Amino acid sequence: MRILYHHRIRSKDGQYVHMEELIHALEARGHEVCLVGPAAINGDSLGGESTTLDTLKRRIPKALYECAELGYGLVTTWRLWRAVRSLQPDLLYERYNLHAPAGAIVRRLLGLPMILEVNAPLAEERERHGGLGMPGLARRIEGWIWRSADRVVAVTDVLAGRIEAAGIPRSHIAVMPNGIDPQRFAQAQPGSGAKKLYGLEGRLVLGFIGFVRPWHGLEHVVDWLARSANSGVVLAIAGNGPAIPDLKQRASQLGIEDRVRFLGVVERADVPTCLSAFDIALQPAVVDYASPLKLFEYMAAGKAIVAPRSANIEEILTDGIDGLLGTSDDLTDRLDRLASDAGLRERLGREAAATLRRRDLTWAANAEHVEQLAQDIVSPVSQVPAAGMGSLSSR
């Protein structure tokens, strides 16, 4: 099957990893995947993002920025149209973005079967965190894009409920959480070697990996560390993000700079070894619809996981079986338990890895799922007319 994968990602972070891993898994199953999206991201290093867009977003009125997004969306529609006519794909697979109607327009005009992957309700998310100038318009466009797809893939059941509430039949929604590539983790160094590599030998390591945002709540872990009587416990943070300066300042004020290690951005090939250095893996907070990539990587590494007791996390982990789940109020109690009980850490980590294997939470399984969804909607009559034939079908 020839698949045209369309996206508008401008940050080389977890969303880029998600896209890259799924494409790799689809290609491993024998499909040809043609990628259409902003070319600028190809030159960025992992962790890179468009500072120009961030600056623009901060300096101009919100409504004006959203109009610019929609204008850019029309430009990308033309690019996508040309790509579809040139490449003649069997399927359009699009990663949903706010004010990005290209896939929906092309789907409706050309009748090309379309699967839309939704990782977040972005109208709700941006209104809650960054603000929208025209929230009503954003929600209407979002709903229209979702309804235009033949199938919508949601990363959690919680998110699937949000999408269904927007008017999309449940039968058109599939839930497909993030995953991992087991081969990457099979090559990881053992814990002792990994700790030596990162200068953490002989320490009990609490670890966090990913883009570090204020709402992750890592300051609570820094506070707990300062109160801990065990000076052999350290916090290792792998990644970058806006919360890093405040965490460094807090560690300095508490006099524990040497016990909070900032490892910087870790290249994808080194992630399994980095996680191997952790004894306790942290996901202190999460938005209630997300499928955190790090959660599956922690499970693949066989780590004892501390995570929130929220519905999206409980779709994957069970408290006391393969993770310790709770609220911010009992976070320190959970850290105390894990820091003092090596047997508990070993059992939770082993069970987390077993859950991952039993449920086959891998990119390969996700690719197979996409293939099954595509088989339900791709038919000979839905093929795109060749360029120059001039016959456009509407849905």
C-alpha distance (Angstrom), angle and dihedral (degrees) to the residues before:
residue distance angle dihedral
M1 . . .
R2 3.80 . .
I3 3.81 109.9 .
L4 3.78 125.5 -168.5
Y5 3.82 107.5 -152.1
H6 3.81 110.7 -159.5
H7 3.81 124.8 -170.0
R8 3.82 143.4 154.3
I9 3.80 99.3 -150.6
R10 3.82 115.6 151.9
S11 3.81 99.8 169.9
K12 3.79 120.7 74.3
D13 3.80 94.9 -143.3
G14 3.78 136.8 102.9
Q15 3.80 93.4 -40.1
Y16 3.82 90.0 56.4
V17 3.81 90.2 48.6
H18 3.82 89.6 50.8
M19 3.80 91.4 51.8
E20 3.80 94.8 44.5
E21 3.81 94.6 48.0
L22 3.81 94.1 48.2
I23 3.81 92.0 48.6
H24 3.80 90.4 49.1
A25 3.83 90.2 50.9
L26 3.82 92.5 48.1
E27 3.80 90.7 50.5
A28 3.81 89.9 48.7
R29 3.82 87.1 58.9
G30 3.79 89.9 56.5
H31 3.80 100.7 -98.2
E32 3.78 123.6 135.7
V33 3.81 110.3 -128.4
C34 3.82 121.2 -164.4
L35 3.81 113.3 -165.3
V36 3.81 120.0 -146.7
G37 3.82 119.3 -178.9
P38 3.81 144.1 94.6
A39 3.81 107.9 -28.3
A40 3.82 93.2 -155.8
I41 3.79 92.0 76.8
N42 3.80 91.4 64.9
G43 3.81 90.9 71.4
D44 3.81 95.0 48.7
S45 3.78 122.9 99.3
L46 3.82 120.8 -127.3
G47 3.80 108.4 -71.7
G48 3.80 92.7 26.1
E49 3.80 122.2 132.6
S50 3.78 139.0 175.1
T51 3.81 107.4 -85.1
T52 3.82 89.4 -178.1
L53 3.80 92.0 62.4
D54 3.81 92.3 45.1
T55 3.80 91.1 51.6
L56 3.79 92.0 46.9
K57 3.80 91.3 49.2
R58 3.81 91.4 53.5
R59 3.81 98.0 44.7
I60 3.79 106.6 44.5
P61 3.83 128.2 59.6
K62 3.80 112.4 -83.2
A63 3.80 94.0 -121.5
L64 3.81 91.2 51.9
Y65 3.80 91.4 50.3
E66 3.80 90.3 50.9
C67 3.82 90.8 50.8
A68 3.82 87.7 52.2
E69 3.81 89.5 51.0
L70 3.80 90.9 52.5
G71 3.80 90.7 47.3
Y72 3.78 90.0 52.1
G73 3.79 87.1 48.0
L74 3.79 90.0 61.1
V75 3.81 90.2 50.5
T76 3.81 90.6 51.9
T77 3.82 89.0 47.5
W78 3.78 89.4 60.3
R79 3.83 90.7 47.3
L80 3.79 91.8 48.5
W81 3.80 91.7 47.0
R82 3.80 90.5 54.1
A83 3.80 91.8 46.1
V84 3.80 92.1 51.5
R85 3.79 93.0 48.6
S86 3.80 90.7 47.6
L87 3.81 101.0 41.6
Q88 3.82 98.9 36.0
P89 3.84 95.1 -149.1
D90 3.79 123.8 -167.8
L91 3.81 92.2 -141.0
L92 3.80 139.4 23.2
Y93 3.82 112.1 -144.3
E94 3.80 112.6 -173.3
R95 3.80 132.2 -175.0
Y96 3.80 104.2 -140.4
N97 3.79 120.1 -117.9
L98 3.80 131.8 174.2
H99 3.81 116.6 -93.1
A100 3.81 90.1 4.8
P101 3.82 106.6 123.7
A102 3.83 98.1 158.8
G103 3.79 97.3 108.3
A104 3.79 93.4 44.4
I105 3.82 93.0 49.9
V106 3.81 93.0 47.3
R107 3.80 90.4 46.0
R108 3.78 92.3 53.1
L109 3.82 95.5 43.9
L110 3.80 100.7 40.7
G111 3.80 101.5 28.2
L112 3.81 91.8 -129.9
P113 3.85 110.2 161.5
M114 3.79 109.1 -108.3
I115 3.78 135.8 -161.2
L116 3.81 114.0 -167.3
E117 3.81 118.4 -157.2
V118 3.81 112.3 -152.7
N119 3.79 118.1 -167.7
A120 3.80 97.8 170.5
P121 3.84 141.1 3.2
L122 3.78 89.8 -107.2
A123 3.82 97.9 -173.3
E124 3.80 89.4 56.5
E125 3.81 92.3 41.0
R126 3.79 96.7 50.9
E127 3.79 93.5 43.6
R128 3.80 89.7 51.8
H129 3.83 97.6 45.8
G130 3.77 110.8 20.5
G131 3.76 105.1 13.4
L132 3.78 131.7 -119.3
G133 3.78 126.9 -126.0
M134 3.81 92.9 -151.8
P135 3.83 106.3 25.6
G136 3.81 95.1 163.0
L137 3.80 92.1 54.3
A138 3.82 91.4 46.0
R139 3.81 91.5 53.9
R140 3.81 92.9 47.1
I141 3.81 92.4 50.4
E142 3.79 90.8 45.3
G143 3.81 91.7 52.8
W144 3.80 91.4 46.7
I145 3.82 91.6 52.3
W146 3.81 91.6 48.2
R147 3.82 91.9 49.1
S148 3.81 91.5 49.3
A149 3.81 94.5 64.7
D150 3.80 123.3 88.2
R151 3.80 89.8 -139.4
V152 3.80 131.6 11.6
V153 3.80 119.6 -150.7
A154 3.82 114.4 -153.6
V155 3.80 121.6 -169.4
T156 3.83 94.4 -140.0
D157 3.78 137.5 24.0
V158 3.81 88.3 -120.6
L159 3.81 89.7 58.9
A160 3.81 90.5 45.1
G161 3.81 87.4 58.6
R162 3.83 90.5 53.4
I163 3.82 90.1 51.0
E164 3.80 92.9 47.3
A165 3.81 89.3 51.4
A166 3.81 87.5 58.3
G167 3.80 89.9 63.2
I168 3.80 104.0 -91.0
P169 3.83 112.9 134.9
R170 3.80 112.6 -112.7
S171 3.81 88.7 -128.6
H172 3.83 87.9 65.2
I173 3.82 93.8 52.7
A174 3.81 124.6 83.3
V175 3.80 124.6 -172.6
M176 3.79 114.5 -136.8
P177 3.82 116.8 167.3
N178 3.78 122.9 -157.4
G179 3.79 118.1 -85.3
I180 3.78 146.3 -172.1
D181 3.79 140.1 -119.4
P182 3.84 105.7 -117.3
Q183 3.81 91.9 -157.3
R184 3.80 91.1 64.5
F185 3.82 91.5 55.7
A186 3.79 93.8 45.4
Q187 3.80 87.6 67.5
A188 3.83 96.6 53.4
Q189 3.78 120.5 122.4
P190 3.82 115.8 -114.2
G191 3.80 118.4 -96.0
S192 3.81 97.9 -97.8
G193 3.81 93.0 50.1
A194 3.79 92.1 45.1
K195 3.81 92.2 50.6
K196 3.79 90.7 51.0
L197 3.80 90.1 50.0
Y198 3.82 90.9 56.3
G199 3.82 96.3 38.4
L200 3.80 92.6 -108.7
E201 3.81 100.4 116.1
G202 3.78 114.9 145.6
R203 3.82 92.7 15.1
L204 3.80 132.3 113.8
V205 3.80 101.0 -124.7
L206 3.80 126.7 -149.8
G207 3.79 105.0 -167.4
F208 3.79 139.9 -165.0
I209 3.80 126.1 -178.3
G210 3.80 129.5 -171.0
F211 3.79 141.9 42.3
V212 3.82 105.6 -21.1
R213 3.79 113.6 -136.8
P214 3.83 128.0 175.6
W215 3.81 92.4 -113.8
H216 3.82 90.9 61.2
G217 3.80 86.0 80.7
L218 3.80 97.8 -140.2
E219 3.81 89.4 148.6
H220 3.82 87.0 75.3
V221 3.80 89.3 57.5
V222 3.83 90.3 49.6
D223 3.82 89.4 51.6
W224 3.81 90.8 48.9
L225 3.79 90.2 49.6
A226 3.81 91.1 53.7
R227 3.81 90.2 53.4
S228 3.81 94.8 44.7
A229 3.76 114.2 109.0
N230 3.80 90.6 -152.0
S231 3.81 105.6 89.1
G232 3.80 89.3 -172.6
V233 3.79 92.3 72.8
V234 3.82 117.0 96.4
L235 3.80 136.1 179.2
A236 3.82 115.6 -133.7
I237 3.82 117.7 -165.6
A238 3.82 116.3 -167.4
G239 3.80 112.9 -168.3
N240 3.76 140.2 33.8
G241 3.77 135.8 -101.6
P242 3.79 145.4 131.5
A243 3.82 94.8 -69.6
I244 3.81 94.6 61.3
P245 3.87 98.4 86.8
D246 3.82 92.7 51.2
L247 3.81 91.8 47.1
K248 3.82 91.0 51.7
Q249 3.79 90.7 49.2
R250 3.80 92.3 47.9
A251 3.82 92.3 49.9
S252 3.81 89.5 49.3
Q253 3.81 93.2 49.1
L254 3.81 90.0 50.3
G255 3.81 91.8 47.8
I256 3.82 95.3 -120.5
E257 3.83 101.4 110.7
D258 3.80 89.7 130.0
R259 3.82 91.4 55.1
V260 3.83 96.7 52.3
R261 3.80 109.8 68.2
F262 3.80 120.9 -167.7
L263 3.81 107.4 -157.0
G264 3.82 96.8 -178.7
V265 3.80 124.3 -140.2
V266 3.80 112.1 -20.7
E267 3.80 117.1 -147.8
R268 3.80 115.4 -118.6
A269 3.79 93.6 -111.0
D270 3.82 89.9 55.5
V271 3.82 98.0 47.6
P272 3.84 96.3 92.6
T273 3.81 91.9 51.7
C274 3.80 91.5 45.4
L275 3.81 90.7 52.7
S276 3.78 89.5 47.4
A277 3.82 87.0 65.9
F278 3.83 90.9 59.5
D279 3.82 122.9 92.1
I280 3.80 95.2 -177.5
A281 3.82 120.5 28.2
L282 3.79 118.2 -149.6
Q283 3.80 131.8 -144.2
P284 3.83 95.1 156.2
A285 3.82 95.8 171.5
V286 3.78 139.3 6.3
V287 3.80 139.8 -178.3
D288 3.78 108.4 -102.3
Y289 3.83 98.0 -113.8
A290 3.82 101.1 40.3
S291 3.80 131.2 110.8
P292 3.83 101.0 -149.7
L293 3.79 111.9 -144.5
K294 3.79 91.2 -150.4
L295 3.82 90.9 60.6
F296 3.81 91.7 64.8
E297 3.80 92.1 43.5
Y298 3.82 90.1 52.5
M299 3.82 88.9 51.2
A300 3.81 92.3 48.9
A301 3.81 89.2 51.5
G302 3.82 90.0 52.0
K303 3.81 95.3 -121.6
A304 3.79 131.2 159.0
I305 3.81 103.0 -108.4
V306 3.79 129.0 -148.6
A307 3.80 109.8 -162.3
P308 3.82 141.3 151.1
R309 3.79 121.4 -84.4
S310 3.80 95.5 -120.8
A311 3.80 129.5 137.2
N312 3.82 94.9 -108.1
I313 3.81 92.7 51.3
E314 3.81 91.3 45.2
E315 3.81 88.1 57.5
I316 3.83 84.5 71.3
L317 3.83 110.1 21.0
T318 3.79 133.4 43.3
D319 3.79 117.8 -147.3
G320 3.80 112.8 -110.8
I321 3.82 92.6 7.5
D322 3.82 106.8 67.7
G323 3.81 101.7 -6.7
L324 3.78 143.9 10.4
L325 3.80 107.9 -109.9
G326 3.78 127.9 -174.1
T327 3.78 146.9 113.0
S328 3.78 133.4 -67.9
D329 3.82 87.2 -98.4
D330 3.81 93.5 64.1
L331 3.82 97.6 33.9
T332 3.79 93.5 106.5
D333 3.82 91.7 49.5
R334 3.80 90.2 54.2
L335 3.79 91.6 47.9
D336 3.82 90.4 49.3
R337 3.82 90.8 52.2
L338 3.78 95.1 48.7
A339 3.80 95.9 42.0
S340 3.80 91.3 55.0
D341 3.82 100.3 39.5
A342 3.81 117.0 64.1
G343 3.80 91.0 174.8
L344 3.80 91.9 57.1
R345 3.81 91.0 49.3
E346 3.79 91.4 50.5
R347 3.83 93.5 48.0
L348 3.80 95.9 46.9
G349 3.80 91.9 47.3
R350 3.79 92.8 48.9
E351 3.81 92.0 49.0
A352 3.82 92.4 46.6
A353 3.81 90.0 55.6
A354 3.81 90.1 46.4
T355 3.83 91.2 52.0
L356 3.80 90.3 51.4
R357 3.82 91.5 51.4
R358 3.82 95.2 42.5
R359 3.81 93.1 51.6
D360 3.82 92.9 38.5
L361 3.80 92.8 -131.1
T362 3.79 93.8 -177.6
W363 3.78 137.8 127.1
A364 3.81 88.0 -117.9
A365 3.81 90.5 59.6
N366 3.80 90.2 47.2
A367 3.80 90.5 52.3
E368 3.80 90.0 51.8
H369 3.82 89.0 49.9
V370 3.82 90.9 52.1
E371 3.78 88.6 49.6
Q372 3.81 91.0 53.6
L373 3.80 92.3 48.3
A374 3.80 90.1 49.3
Q375 3.80 92.0 51.0
D376 3.81 88.5 57.5
I377 3.79 94.2 55.1
V378 3.81 107.0 27.3
S379 3.80 113.1 89.6
P380 3.81 134.7 157.0
V381 3.81 91.7 -104.5
S382 3.80 90.9 56.9
Q383 3.78 95.3 60.4
V384 3.79 115.4 125.3
P385 3.81 114.6 -106.4
A386 3.77 112.1 -111.9
A387 3.79 119.1 -100.8
G388 3.77 111.0 -83.8
M389 3.82 96.2 24.5
G390 3.78 88.9 101.4
S391 3.81 97.7 -153.4
L392 3.78 112.4 129.5
S393 3.77 119.2 -173.0
S394 3.77 121.0 -154.4
R395 3.74 124.4 -149.3
